[in-house]
Amino acid sequence: MTESESFELAQFLKQKRLVTGLSQKDIAEKLGYSTSQFISNWERGVSQPPLHTLRKLSELYKINADEMFNVLLKSTIAQVEVDLKRKFYSNEAPI
């Protein structure tokens, strides 16, 4: 898995925000957050927005909810694959 697959959702969120011409602060205010740090964390792949927030972001970014879902699904599957491989091949795994 490449780094771009790992951070696909983060990159997608940043790209769509930039296309709409909104700042991280604009998005934070529209979502009711007191700081834009949440949005920064999402766009850097540090954390992911809650599912209900992803639906709201679809509306704010004027994109189809299915497009957002598909990016989320692909990103989630990629992360599960990384986690599972790490656990499966770990030398600390009990036999």
Helices and strands as residue ranges (DSSP letters): H 3-6, H 8-20, H 24-31, H 37-43, H 51-60, H 65-88
